[in-house]
Amino acid sequence: MGVLTGPKTTLGLRLCLWTKRYTTAVGYRVDSATAIEILARARPEAARWWQENVPHCTTPGRRLLFAAYACQEVPEVIWPPPPRNAPPA
């Protein structure tokens, strides 16, 4: 279900699930607020789009699904990154 085309309420989501009007996908579930925070560092205008157009998807506790084929696993990522002038661990 897309962020613009999917249901906006819990009842709408339950109806979609009950009537099996959905597709399955393989991917990585990521906290939306964290994903948009990271996006804002690289592409502020794209992060602003998310905040303005789909604010219900940017609240803490919500998740985004990134398709597996579009992702690359990075082992031992530390988030948030340490300050640039911090000594190595």
PDB file of N, CA, C and O in Angstrom:
ATOM      1  N   MET A   1       0.840  -1.166   0.000  1.00  0.00           N
ATOM      2  CA  MET A   1       0.000   0.000   0.000  1.00  0.00           C
ATOM      3  C   MET A   1       0.887   1.231   0.000  1.00  0.00           C
ATOM      4  O   MET A   1       1.822   1.324   0.795  1.00  0.00           O
ATOM      5  N   GLY A   2       0.612   2.140  -0.851  1.00  0.00           N
ATOM      6  CA  GLY A   2       1.422   3.342  -0.962  1.00  0.00           C
ATOM      7  C   GLY A   2       1.082   4.381   0.084  1.00  0.00           C
ATOM      8  O   GLY A   2      -0.015   4.369   0.644  1.00  0.00           O
ATOM      9  N   VAL A   3       2.005   5.270   0.347  1.00  0.00           N
ATOM     10  CA  VAL A   3       1.770   6.302   1.357  1.00  0.00           C
ATOM     11  C   VAL A   3       0.706   7.294   0.896  1.00  0.00           C
ATOM     12  O   VAL A   3       0.031   7.899   1.729  1.00  0.00           O
ATOM     13  N   LEU A   4       0.543   7.470  -0.415  1.00  0.00           N
ATOM     14  CA  LEU A   4      -0.487   8.365  -0.917  1.00  0.00           C
ATOM     15  C   LEU A   4      -1.775   7.634  -1.262  1.00  0.00           C
ATOM     16  O   LEU A   4      -2.858   8.213  -1.175  1.00  0.00           O
ATOM     17  N   THR A   5      -1.668   6.367  -1.654  1.00  0.00           N
ATOM     18  CA  THR A   5      -2.843   5.629  -2.110  1.00  0.00           C
ATOM     19  C   THR A   5      -3.411   4.675  -1.072  1.00  0.00           C
ATOM     20  O   THR A   5      -4.538   4.202  -1.219  1.00  0.00           O
ATOM     21  N   GLY A   6      -2.659   4.388  -0.038  1.00  0.00           N
ATOM     22  CA  GLY A   6      -3.104   3.436   0.982  1.00  0.00           C
ATOM     23  C   GLY A   6      -4.090   4.051   1.949  1.00  0.00           C
ATOM     24  O   GLY A   6      -4.318   5.260   1.921  1.00  0.00           O
ATOM     25  N   PRO A   7      -4.677   3.231   2.805  1.00  0.00           N
ATOM     26  CA  PRO A   7      -5.638   3.722   3.794  1.00  0.00           C
ATOM     27  C   PRO A   7      -4.968   4.642   4.809  1.00  0.00           C
ATOM     28  O   PRO A   7      -3.801   4.462   5.158  1.00  0.00           O
ATOM     29  N   LYS A   8      -5.724   5.626   5.271  1.00  0.00           N
ATOM     30  CA  LYS A   8      -5.183   6.608   6.220  1.00  0.00           C
ATOM     31  C   LYS A   8      -5.579   6.306   7.663  1.00  0.00           C
ATOM     32  O   LYS A   8      -5.032   6.897   8.595  1.00  0.00           O
ATOM     33  N   THR A   9      -6.524   5.392   7.851  1.00  0.00           N
ATOM     34  CA  THR A   9      -7.012   5.090   9.197  1.00  0.00           C
ATOM     35  C   THR A   9      -6.821   3.615   9.514  1.00  0.00           C
ATOM     36  O   THR A   9      -6.600   2.797   8.621  1.00  0.00           O
ATOM     37  N   THR A  10      -6.909   3.292  10.785  1.00  0.00           N
ATOM     38  CA  THR A  10      -6.811   1.893  11.208  1.00  0.00           C
ATOM     39  C   THR A  10      -7.962   1.083  10.625  1.00  0.00           C
ATOM     40  O   THR A  10      -7.767  -0.051  10.188  1.00  0.00           O
ATOM     41  N   LEU A  11      -9.161   1.662  10.619  1.00  0.00           N
ATOM     42  CA  LEU A  11     -10.317   0.964  10.054  1.00  0.00           C
ATOM     43  C   LEU A  11     -10.102   0.693   8.567  1.00  0.00           C
ATOM     44  O   LEU A  11     -10.393  -0.403   8.088  1.00  0.00           O
ATOM     45  N   GLY A  12      -9.596   1.682   7.839  1.00  0.00           N
ATOM     46  CA  GLY A  12      -9.327   1.490   6.422  1.00  0.00           C
ATOM     47  C   GLY A  12      -8.290   0.411   6.180  1.00  0.00           C
ATOM     48  O   GLY A  12      -8.420  -0.385   5.249  1.00  0.00           O
ATOM     49  N   LEU A  13      -7.269   0.380   7.006  1.00  0.00           N
ATOM     50  CA  LEU A  13      -6.239  -0.648   6.891  1.00  0.00           C
ATOM     51  C   LEU A  13      -6.825  -2.026   7.160  1.00  0.00           C
ATOM     52  O   LEU A  13      -6.543  -2.980   6.435  1.00  0.00           O
ATOM     53  N   ARG A  14      -7.634  -2.126   8.195  1.00  0.00           N
ATOM     54  CA  ARG A  14      -8.255  -3.416   8.508  1.00  0.00           C
ATOM     55  C   ARG A  14      -9.161  -3.893   7.380  1.00  0.00           C
ATOM     56  O   ARG A  14      -9.193  -5.084   7.071  1.00  0.00           O
ATOM     57  N   LEU A  15      -9.891  -2.978   6.769  1.00  0.00           N
ATOM     58  CA  LEU A  15     -10.745  -3.359   5.638  1.00  0.00           C
ATOM     59  C   LEU A  15      -9.916  -3.874   4.466  1.00  0.00           C
ATOM     60  O   LEU A  15     -10.289  -4.858   3.827  1.00  0.00           O
ATOM     61  N   CYS A  16      -8.802  -3.222   4.183  1.00  0.00           N
ATOM     62  CA  CYS A  16      -7.925  -3.684   3.106  1.00  0.00           C
ATOM     63  C   CYS A  16      -7.385  -5.073   3.406  1.00  0.00           C
ATOM     64  O   CYS A  16      -7.346  -5.934   2.528  1.00  0.00           O
ATOM     65  N   LEU A  17      -6.973  -5.286   4.634  1.00  0.00           N
ATOM     66  CA  LEU A  17      -6.444  -6.590   5.010  1.00  0.00           C
ATOM     67  C   LEU A  17      -7.530  -7.662   4.980  1.00  0.00           C
ATOM     68  O   LEU A  17      -7.284  -8.780   4.528  1.00  0.00           O
ATOM     69  N   TRP A  18      -8.718  -7.333   5.455  1.00  0.00           N
ATOM     70  CA  TRP A  18      -9.808  -8.292   5.521  1.00  0.00           C
ATOM     71  C   TRP A  18     -10.283  -8.686   4.124  1.00  0.00           C
ATOM     72  O   TRP A  18     -10.619  -9.846   3.886  1.00  0.00           O
ATOM     73  N   THR A  19     -10.311  -7.719   3.196  1.00  0.00           N
ATOM     74  CA  THR A  19     -10.767  -7.999   1.832  1.00  0.00           C
ATOM     75  C   THR A  19      -9.619  -8.423   0.926  1.00  0.00           C
ATOM     76  O   THR A  19      -9.815  -8.640  -0.270  1.00  0.00           O
ATOM     77  N   LYS A  20      -8.428  -8.541   1.490  1.00  0.00           N
ATOM     78  CA  LYS A  20      -7.231  -8.964   0.761  1.00  0.00           C
ATOM     79  C   LYS A  20      -6.921  -8.063  -0.433  1.00  0.00           C
ATOM     80  O   LYS A  20      -6.524  -8.540  -1.496  1.00  0.00           O
ATOM     81  N   ARG A  21      -7.108  -6.752  -0.244  1.00  0.00           N
ATOM     82  CA  ARG A  21      -6.775  -5.778  -1.285  1.00  0.00           C
ATOM     83  C   ARG A  21      -5.394  -5.176  -0.990  1.00  0.00           C
ATOM     84  O   ARG A  21      -5.262  -3.992  -0.683  1.00  0.00           O
ATOM     85  N   TYR A  22      -4.395  -6.017  -1.092  1.00  0.00           N
ATOM     86  CA  TYR A  22      -3.037  -5.571  -0.841  1.00  0.00           C
ATOM     87  C   TYR A  22      -2.080  -6.485  -1.599  1.00  0.00           C
ATOM     88  O   TYR A  22      -2.468  -7.547  -2.085  1.00  0.00           O
ATOM     89  N   THR A  23      -0.842  -6.058  -1.688  1.00  0.00           N
ATOM     90  CA  THR A  23       0.199  -6.889  -2.283  1.00  0.00           C
ATOM     91  C   THR A  23       1.267  -7.125  -1.231  1.00  0.00           C
ATOM     92  O   THR A  23       1.402  -6.357  -0.280  1.00  0.00           O
ATOM     93  N   THR A  24       2.014  -8.185  -1.412  1.00  0.00           N
ATOM     94  CA  THR A  24       3.102  -8.458  -0.480  1.00  0.00           C
ATOM     95  C   THR A  24       4.418  -8.005  -1.107  1.00  0.00           C
ATOM     96  O   THR A  24       4.566  -7.969  -2.328  1.00  0.00           O
ATOM     97  N   ALA A  25       5.351  -7.667  -0.253  1.00  0.00           N
ATOM     98  CA  ALA A  25       6.652  -7.202  -0.727  1.00  0.00           C
ATOM     99  C   ALA A  25       7.726  -7.672   0.246  1.00  0.00           C
ATOM    100  O   ALA A  25       7.466  -7.874   1.432  1.00  0.00           O
ATOM    101  N   VAL A  26       8.929  -7.840  -0.273  1.00  0.00           N
ATOM    102  CA  VAL A  26      10.074  -8.202   0.546  1.00  0.00           C
ATOM    103  C   VAL A  26      10.931  -6.950   0.695  1.00  0.00           C
ATOM    104  O   VAL A  26      11.284  -6.302  -0.290  1.00  0.00           O
ATOM    105  N   GLY A  27      11.258  -6.624   1.938  1.00  0.00           N
ATOM    106  CA  GLY A  27      12.059  -5.432   2.135  1.00  0.00           C
ATOM    107  C   GLY A  27      12.460  -5.244   3.577  1.00  0.00           C
ATOM    108  O   GLY A  27      12.391  -6.162   4.394  1.00  0.00           O
ATOM    109  N   TYR A  28      12.881  -4.032   3.866  1.00  0.00           N
ATOM    110  CA  TYR A  28      13.359  -3.672   5.193  1.00  0.00           C
ATOM    111  C   TYR A  28      12.430  -2.631   5.794  1.00  0.00           C
ATOM    112  O   TYR A  28      12.203  -1.575   5.203  1.00  0.00           O
ATOM    113  N   ARG A  29      11.888  -2.937   6.984  1.00  0.00           N
ATOM    114  CA  ARG A  29      11.053  -1.976   7.702  1.00  0.00           C
ATOM    115  C   ARG A  29      11.967  -1.057   8.503  1.00  0.00           C
ATOM    116  O   ARG A  29      12.830  -1.507   9.255  1.00  0.00           O
ATOM    117  N   VAL A  30      11.755   0.238   8.320  1.00  0.00           N
ATOM    118  CA  VAL A  30      12.608   1.237   8.961  1.00  0.00           C
ATOM    119  C   VAL A  30      11.714   2.270   9.634  1.00  0.00           C
ATOM    120  O   VAL A  30      10.674   2.643   9.091  1.00  0.00           O
ATOM    121  N   ASP A  31      12.109   2.727  10.801  1.00  0.00           N
ATOM    122  CA  ASP A  31      11.382   3.790  11.479  1.00  0.00           C
ATOM    123  C   ASP A  31      11.326   5.008  10.566  1.00  0.00           C
ATOM    124  O   ASP A  31      12.364   5.492  10.116  1.00  0.00           O
ATOM    125  N   SER A  32      10.122   5.507  10.289  1.00  0.00           N
ATOM    126  CA  SER A  32       9.971   6.584   9.311  1.00  0.00           C
ATOM    127  C   SER A  32      10.639   7.876   9.755  1.00  0.00           C
ATOM    128  O   SER A  32      11.260   8.559   8.940  1.00  0.00           O
ATOM    129  N   ALA A  33      10.523   8.224  11.033  1.00  0.00           N
ATOM    130  CA  ALA A  33      11.132   9.466  11.514  1.00  0.00           C
ATOM    131  C   ALA A  33      12.650   9.425  11.341  1.00  0.00           C
ATOM    132  O   ALA A  33      13.257  10.424  10.957  1.00  0.00           O
ATOM    133  N   THR A  34      13.260   8.281  11.622  1.00  0.00           N
ATOM    134  CA  THR A  34      14.708   8.127  11.451  1.00  0.00           C
ATOM    135  C   THR A  34      15.083   8.203   9.976  1.00  0.00           C
ATOM    136  O   THR A  34      16.057   8.865   9.616  1.00  0.00           O
ATOM    137  N   ALA A  35      14.315   7.530   9.122  1.00  0.00           N
ATOM    138  CA  ALA A  35      14.608   7.542   7.684  1.00  0.00           C
ATOM    139  C   ALA A  35      14.522   8.958   7.121  1.00  0.00           C
ATOM    140  O   ALA A  35      15.358   9.353   6.308  1.00  0.00           O
ATOM    141  N   ILE A  36      13.525   9.718   7.544  1.00  0.00           N
ATOM    142  CA  ILE A  36      13.361  11.077   7.024  1.00  0.00           C
ATOM    143  C   ILE A  36      14.421  12.009   7.597  1.00  0.00           C
ATOM    144  O   ILE A  36      14.840  12.955   6.928  1.00  0.00           O
ATOM    145  N   GLU A  37      14.855  11.755   8.815  1.00  0.00           N
ATOM    146  CA  GLU A  37      15.955  12.533   9.401  1.00  0.00           C
ATOM    147  C   GLU A  37      17.241  12.313   8.596  1.00  0.00           C
ATOM    148  O   GLU A  37      17.971  13.264   8.317  1.00  0.00           O
ATOM    149  N   ILE A  38      17.514  11.069   8.230  1.00  0.00           N
ATOM    150  CA  ILE A  38      18.694  10.766   7.415  1.00  0.00           C
ATOM    151  C   ILE A  38      18.549  11.385   6.034  1.00  0.00           C
ATOM    152  O   ILE A  38      19.501  11.954   5.499  1.00  0.00           O
ATOM    153  N   LEU A  39      17.352  11.274   5.455  1.00  0.00           N
ATOM    154  CA  LEU A  39      17.102  11.864   4.139  1.00  0.00           C
ATOM    155  C   LEU A  39      17.327  13.372   4.160  1.00  0.00           C
ATOM    156  O   LEU A  39      17.854  13.932   3.199  1.00  0.00           O
ATOM    157  N   ALA A  40      16.933  14.033   5.245  1.00  0.00           N
ATOM    158  CA  ALA A  40      17.073  15.488   5.350  1.00  0.00           C
ATOM    159  C   ALA A  40      18.528  15.930   5.273  1.00  0.00           C
ATOM    160  O   ALA A  40      18.816  17.037   4.819  1.00  0.00           O
ATOM    161  N   ARG A  41      19.442  15.079   5.712  1.00  0.00           N
ATOM    162  CA  ARG A  41      20.866  15.427   5.650  1.00  0.00           C
ATOM    163  C   ARG A  41      21.400  15.375   4.223  1.00  0.00           C
ATOM    164  O   ARG A  41      22.283  16.152   3.858  1.00  0.00           O
ATOM    165  N   ALA A  42      20.866  14.464   3.418  1.00  0.00           N
ATOM    166  CA  ALA A  42      21.348  14.320   2.047  1.00  0.00           C
ATOM    167  C   ALA A  42      20.510  15.109   1.046  1.00  0.00           C
ATOM    168  O   ALA A  42      21.048  15.696   0.107  1.00  0.00           O
ATOM    169  N   ARG A  43      19.189  15.122   1.248  1.00  0.00           N
ATOM    170  CA  ARG A  43      18.269  15.761   0.313  1.00  0.00           C
ATOM    171  C   ARG A  43      17.169  16.487   1.093  1.00  0.00           C
ATOM    172  O   ARG A  43      16.060  15.969   1.230  1.00  0.00           O
ATOM    173  N   PRO A  44      17.471  17.677   1.601  1.00  0.00           N
ATOM    174  CA  PRO A  44      16.493  18.403   2.427  1.00  0.00           C
ATOM    175  C   PRO A  44      15.154  18.630   1.725  1.00  0.00           C
ATOM    176  O   PRO A  44      14.101  18.576   2.361  1.00  0.00           O
ATOM    177  N   GLU A  45      15.192  18.882   0.422  1.00  0.00           N
ATOM    178  CA  GLU A  45      13.942  19.128  -0.302  1.00  0.00           C
ATOM    179  C   GLU A  45      13.071  17.875  -0.364  1.00  0.00           C
ATOM    180  O   GLU A  45      11.844  17.976  -0.330  1.00  0.00           O
ATOM    181  N   ALA A  46      13.682  16.708  -0.455  1.00  0.00           N
ATOM    182  CA  ALA A  46      12.922  15.452  -0.468  1.00  0.00           C
ATOM    183  C   ALA A  46      12.314  15.190   0.905  1.00  0.00           C
ATOM    184  O   ALA A  46      11.165  14.757   0.998  1.00  0.00           O
ATOM    185  N   ALA A  47      13.068  15.445   1.968  1.00  0.00           N
ATOM    186  CA  ALA A  47      12.543  15.268   3.327  1.00  0.00           C
ATOM    187  C   ALA A  47      11.386  16.225   3.573  1.00  0.00           C
ATOM    188  O   ALA A  47      10.398  15.860   4.211  1.00  0.00           O
ATOM    189  N   ARG A  48      11.506  17.443   3.070  1.00  0.00           N
ATOM    190  CA  ARG A  48      10.436  18.430   3.220  1.00  0.00           C
ATOM    191  C   ARG A  48       9.158  17.950   2.524  1.00  0.00           C
ATOM    192  O   ARG A  48       8.053  18.173   3.018  1.00  0.00           O
ATOM    193  N   TRP A  49       9.325  17.279   1.357  1.00  0.00           N
ATOM    194  CA  TRP A  49       8.157  16.738   0.645  1.00  0.00           C
ATOM    195  C   TRP A  49       7.414  15.756   1.544  1.00  0.00           C
ATOM    196  O   TRP A  49       6.191  15.825   1.667  1.00  0.00           O
ATOM    197  N   TRP A  50       8.151  14.842   2.173  1.00  0.00           N
ATOM    198  CA  TRP A  50       7.522  13.864   3.063  1.00  0.00           C
ATOM    199  C   TRP A  50       6.788  14.571   4.198  1.00  0.00           C
ATOM    200  O   TRP A  50       5.655  14.212   4.519  1.00  0.00           O
ATOM    201  N   GLN A  51       7.412  15.557   4.797  1.00  0.00           N
ATOM    202  CA  GLN A  51       6.817  16.254   5.932  1.00  0.00           C
ATOM    203  C   GLN A  51       5.567  17.036   5.536  1.00  0.00           C
ATOM    204  O   GLN A  51       4.627  17.140   6.323  1.00  0.00           O
ATOM    205  N   GLU A  52       5.551  17.586   4.323  1.00  0.00           N
ATOM    206  CA  GLU A  52       4.416  18.383   3.874  1.00  0.00           C
ATOM    207  C   GLU A  52       3.288  17.543   3.279  1.00  0.00           C
ATOM    208  O   GLU A  52       2.115  17.865   3.469  1.00  0.00           O
ATOM    209  N   ASN A  53       3.625  16.480   2.569  1.00  0.00           N
ATOM    210  CA  ASN A  53       2.618  15.721   1.825  1.00  0.00           C
ATOM    211  C   ASN A  53       2.081  14.490   2.530  1.00  0.00           C
ATOM    212  O   ASN A  53       0.937  14.101   2.294  1.00  0.00           O
ATOM    213  N   VAL A  54       2.861  13.876   3.373  1.00  0.00           N
ATOM    214  CA  VAL A  54       2.400  12.691   4.105  1.00  0.00           C
ATOM    215  C   VAL A  54       2.845  12.774   5.570  1.00  0.00           C
ATOM    216  O   VAL A  54       3.593  11.919   6.045  1.00  0.00           O
ATOM    217  N   PRO A  55       2.380  13.808   6.280  1.00  0.00           N
ATOM    218  CA  PRO A  55       2.825  13.974   7.673  1.00  0.00           C
ATOM    219  C   PRO A  55       2.452  12.788   8.556  1.00  0.00           C
ATOM    220  O   PRO A  55       3.130  12.528   9.550  1.00  0.00           O
ATOM    221  N   HIS A  56       1.388  12.064   8.213  1.00  0.00           N
ATOM    222  CA  HIS A  56       1.005  10.896   9.021  1.00  0.00           C
ATOM    223  C   HIS A  56       2.052   9.794   8.952  1.00  0.00           C
ATOM    224  O   HIS A  56       2.069   8.906   9.804  1.00  0.00           O
ATOM    225  N   CYS A  57       2.926   9.838   7.947  1.00  0.00           N
ATOM    226  CA  CYS A  57       3.975   8.818   7.811  1.00  0.00           C
ATOM    227  C   CYS A  57       5.285   9.236   8.452  1.00  0.00           C
ATOM    228  O   CYS A  57       6.242   8.462   8.454  1.00  0.00           O
ATOM    229  N   THR A  58       5.348  10.430   8.990  1.00  0.00           N
ATOM    230  CA  THR A  58       6.615  10.925   9.525  1.00  0.00           C
ATOM    231  C   THR A  58       6.666  10.927  11.040  1.00  0.00           C
ATOM    232  O   THR A  58       7.651  11.378  11.625  1.00  0.00           O
ATOM    233  N   THR A  59       5.634  10.437  11.675  1.00  0.00           N
ATOM    234  CA  THR A  59       5.606  10.448  13.132  1.00  0.00           C
ATOM    235  C   THR A  59       6.387   9.267  13.700  1.00  0.00           C
ATOM    236  O   THR A  59       6.446   8.208  13.075  1.00  0.00           O
ATOM    237  N   PRO A  60       6.986   9.436  14.876  1.00  0.00           N
ATOM    238  CA  PRO A  60       7.730   8.332  15.493  1.00  0.00           C
ATOM    239  C   PRO A  60       6.821   7.113  15.693  1.00  0.00           C
ATOM    240  O   PRO A  60       5.642   7.245  16.021  1.00  0.00           O
ATOM    241  N   GLY A  61       7.385   5.952  15.492  1.00  0.00           N
ATOM    242  CA  GLY A  61       6.625   4.718  15.629  1.00  0.00           C
ATOM    243  C   GLY A  61       6.064   4.204  14.317  1.00  0.00           C
ATOM    244  O   GLY A  61       5.724   3.025  14.219  1.00  0.00           O
ATOM    245  N   ARG A  62       5.959   5.060  13.299  1.00  0.00           N
ATOM    246  CA  ARG A  62       5.504   4.619  11.984  1.00  0.00           C
ATOM    247  C   ARG A  62       6.680   3.986  11.260  1.00  0.00           C
ATOM    248  O   ARG A  62       7.833   4.292  11.565  1.00  0.00           O
ATOM    249  N   ARG A  63       6.406   3.116  10.315  1.00  0.00           N
ATOM    250  CA  ARG A  63       7.455   2.408   9.586  1.00  0.00           C
ATOM    251  C   ARG A  63       7.301   2.626   8.088  1.00  0.00           C
ATOM    252  O   ARG A  63       6.192   2.794   7.581  1.00  0.00           O
ATOM    253  N   LEU A  64       8.420   2.621   7.399  1.00  0.00           N
ATOM    254  CA  LEU A  64       8.451   2.617   5.935  1.00  0.00           C
ATOM    255  C   LEU A  64       9.066   1.297   5.503  1.00  0.00           C
ATOM    256  O   LEU A  64       9.936   0.758   6.187  1.00  0.00           O
ATOM    257  N   LEU A  65       8.624   0.782   4.384  1.00  0.00           N
ATOM    258  CA  LEU A  65       9.187  -0.456   3.843  1.00  0.00           C
ATOM    259  C   LEU A  65      10.007  -0.100   2.609  1.00  0.00           C
ATOM    260  O   LEU A  65       9.483   0.423   1.626  1.00  0.00           O
ATOM    261  N   PHE A  66      11.297  -0.392   2.679  1.00  0.00           N
ATOM    262  CA  PHE A  66      12.181  -0.190   1.542  1.00  0.00           C
ATOM    263  C   PHE A  66      12.375  -1.523   0.851  1.00  0.00           C
ATOM    264  O   PHE A  66      12.762  -2.502   1.490  1.00  0.00           O
ATOM    265  N   ALA A  67      12.109  -1.576  -0.451  1.00  0.00           N
ATOM    266  CA  ALA A  67      12.226  -2.816  -1.211  1.00  0.00           C
ATOM    267  C   ALA A  67      13.640  -3.376  -1.079  1.00  0.00           C
ATOM    268  O   ALA A  67      14.618  -2.631  -1.136  1.00  0.00           O
ATOM    269  N   ALA A  68      13.741  -4.689  -0.903  1.00  0.00           N
ATOM    270  CA  ALA A  68      15.035  -5.342  -0.694  1.00  0.00           C
ATOM    271  C   ALA A  68      15.988  -5.084  -1.857  1.00  0.00           C
ATOM    272  O   ALA A  68      17.187  -4.901  -1.648  1.00  0.00           O
ATOM    273  N   TYR A  69      15.461  -5.069  -3.080  1.00  0.00           N
ATOM    274  CA  TYR A  69      16.341  -4.871  -4.243  1.00  0.00           C
ATOM    275  C   TYR A  69      16.944  -3.473  -4.287  1.00  0.00           C
ATOM    276  O   TYR A  69      17.934  -3.247  -4.984  1.00  0.00           O
ATOM    277  N   ALA A  70      16.358  -2.534  -3.552  1.00  0.00           N
ATOM    278  CA  ALA A  70      16.861  -1.156  -3.556  1.00  0.00           C
ATOM    279  C   ALA A  70      17.765  -0.863  -2.362  1.00  0.00           C
ATOM    280  O   ALA A  70      18.199   0.273  -2.175  1.00  0.00           O
ATOM    281  N   CYS A  71      18.049  -1.881  -1.557  1.00  0.00           N
ATOM    282  CA  CYS A  71      18.820  -1.678  -0.327  1.00  0.00           C
ATOM    283  C   CYS A  71      20.145  -2.418  -0.369  1.00  0.00           C
ATOM    284  O   CYS A  71      20.330  -3.372  -1.125  1.00  0.00           O
ATOM    285  N   GLN A  72      21.047  -1.952   0.455  1.00  0.00           N
ATOM    286  CA  GLN A  72      22.332  -2.612   0.636  1.00  0.00           C
ATOM    287  C   GLN A  72      22.596  -2.671   2.132  1.00  0.00           C
ATOM    288  O   GLN A  72      22.594  -1.642   2.809  1.00  0.00           O
ATOM    289  N   GLU A  73      22.820  -3.858   2.641  1.00  0.00           N
ATOM    290  CA  GLU A  73      23.108  -3.992   4.063  1.00  0.00           C
ATOM    291  C   GLU A  73      24.495  -3.451   4.366  1.00  0.00           C
ATOM    292  O   GLU A  73      25.451  -3.695   3.630  1.00  0.00           O
ATOM    293  N   VAL A  74      24.583  -2.717   5.454  1.00  0.00           N
ATOM    294  CA  VAL A  74      25.852  -2.168   5.910  1.00  0.00           C
ATOM    295  C   VAL A  74      26.074  -2.715   7.316  1.00  0.00           C
ATOM    296  O   VAL A  74      25.321  -2.383   8.231  1.00  0.00           O
ATOM    297  N   PRO A  75      27.095  -3.547   7.501  1.00  0.00           N
ATOM    298  CA  PRO A  75      27.307  -4.146   8.818  1.00  0.00           C
ATOM    299  C   PRO A  75      27.745  -3.110   9.854  1.00  0.00           C
ATOM    300  O   PRO A  75      28.489  -2.175   9.558  1.00  0.00           O
ATOM    301  N   GLU A  76      27.265  -3.309  11.058  1.00  0.00           N
ATOM    302  CA  GLU A  76      27.676  -2.518  12.214  1.00  0.00           C
ATOM    303  C   GLU A  76      27.577  -1.007  12.016  1.00  0.00           C
ATOM    304  O   GLU A  76      28.525  -0.272  12.292  1.00  0.00           O
ATOM    305  N   VAL A  77      26.450  -0.565  11.548  1.00  0.00           N
ATOM    306  CA  VAL A  77      26.239   0.872  11.403  1.00  0.00           C
ATOM    307  C   VAL A  77      25.933   1.451  12.769  1.00  0.00           C
ATOM    308  O   VAL A  77      25.113   0.910  13.512  1.00  0.00           O
ATOM    309  N   ILE A  78      26.587   2.542  13.097  1.00  0.00           N
ATOM    310  CA  ILE A  78      26.342   3.223  14.361  1.00  0.00           C
ATOM    311  C   ILE A  78      25.501   4.450  14.060  1.00  0.00           C
ATOM    312  O   ILE A  78      25.909   5.325  13.297  1.00  0.00           O
ATOM    313  N   TRP A  79      24.314   4.505  14.671  1.00  0.00           N
ATOM    314  CA  TRP A  79      23.444   5.660  14.452  1.00  0.00           C
ATOM    315  C   TRP A  79      22.981   6.192  15.784  1.00  0.00           C
ATOM    316  O   TRP A  79      22.570   5.395  16.627  1.00  0.00           O
ATOM    317  N   PRO A  80      23.020   7.439  16.022  1.00  0.00           N
ATOM    318  CA  PRO A  80      23.566   8.449  15.128  1.00  0.00           C
ATOM    319  C   PRO A  80      25.088   8.405  15.111  1.00  0.00           C
ATOM    320  O   PRO A  80      25.716   7.941  16.062  1.00  0.00           O
ATOM    321  N   PRO A  81      25.675   8.892  14.020  1.00  0.00           N
ATOM    322  CA  PRO A  81      27.134   8.853  13.934  1.00  0.00           C
ATOM    323  C   PRO A  81      27.761   9.771  14.986  1.00  0.00           C
ATOM    324  O   PRO A  81      27.150  10.758  15.394  1.00  0.00           O
ATOM    325  N   PRO A  82      28.979   9.444  15.423  1.00  0.00           N
ATOM    326  CA  PRO A  82      29.655  10.306  16.407  1.00  0.00           C
ATOM    327  C   PRO A  82      30.006  11.645  15.780  1.00  0.00           C
ATOM    328  O   PRO A  82      30.103  11.746  14.557  1.00  0.00           O
ATOM    329  N   PRO A  83      30.197  12.662  16.588  1.00  0.00           N
ATOM    330  CA  PRO A  83      30.608  13.983  16.044  1.00  0.00           C
ATOM    331  C   PRO A  83      31.915  13.846  15.272  1.00  0.00           C
ATOM    332  O   PRO A  83      32.741  12.983  15.571  1.00  0.00           O
ATOM    333  N   ARG A  84      32.085  14.694  14.295  1.00  0.00           N
ATOM    334  CA  ARG A  84      33.263  14.621  13.417  1.00  0.00           C
ATOM    335  C   ARG A  84      34.581  14.770  14.177  1.00  0.00           C
ATOM    336  O   ARG A  84      35.584  14.180  13.775  1.00  0.00           O
ATOM    337  N   ASN A  85      34.604  15.536  15.252  1.00  0.00           N
ATOM    338  CA  ASN A  85      35.858  15.772  15.970  1.00  0.00           C
ATOM    339  C   ASN A  85      36.037  14.799  17.153  1.00  0.00           C
ATOM    340  O   ASN A  85      36.946  14.974  17.964  1.00  0.00           O
ATOM    341  N   ALA A  86      35.184  13.794  17.247  1.00  0.00           N
ATOM    342  CA  ALA A  86      35.301  12.830  18.357  1.00  0.00           C
ATOM    343  C   ALA A  86      36.473  11.875  18.093  1.00  0.00           C
ATOM    344  O   ALA A  86      36.726  11.508  16.945  1.00  0.00           O
ATOM    345  N   PRO A  87      37.182  11.478  19.143  1.00  0.00           N
ATOM    346  CA  PRO A  87      38.293  10.523  18.965  1.00  0.00           C
ATOM    347  C   PRO A  87      37.741   9.143  18.574  1.00  0.00           C
ATOM    348  O   PRO A  87      36.609   8.821  18.937  1.00  0.00           O
ATOM    349  N   PRO A  88      38.496   8.334  17.857  1.00  0.00           N
ATOM    350  CA  PRO A  88      38.012   6.993  17.477  1.00  0.00           C
ATOM    351  C   PRO A  88      37.743   6.131  18.700  1.00  0.00           C
ATOM    352  O   PRO A  88      38.404   6.255  19.731  1.00  0.00           O
ATOM    353  N   ALA A  89      36.757   5.256  18.559  1.00  0.00           N
ATOM    354  CA  ALA A  89      36.371   4.390  19.680  1.00  0.00           C
ATOM    355  C   ALA A  89      37.349   3.267  19.888  1.00  0.00           C
ATOM    356  O   ALA A  89      37.168   2.450  20.791  1.00  0.00           O
TER     357      ALA A  89
END
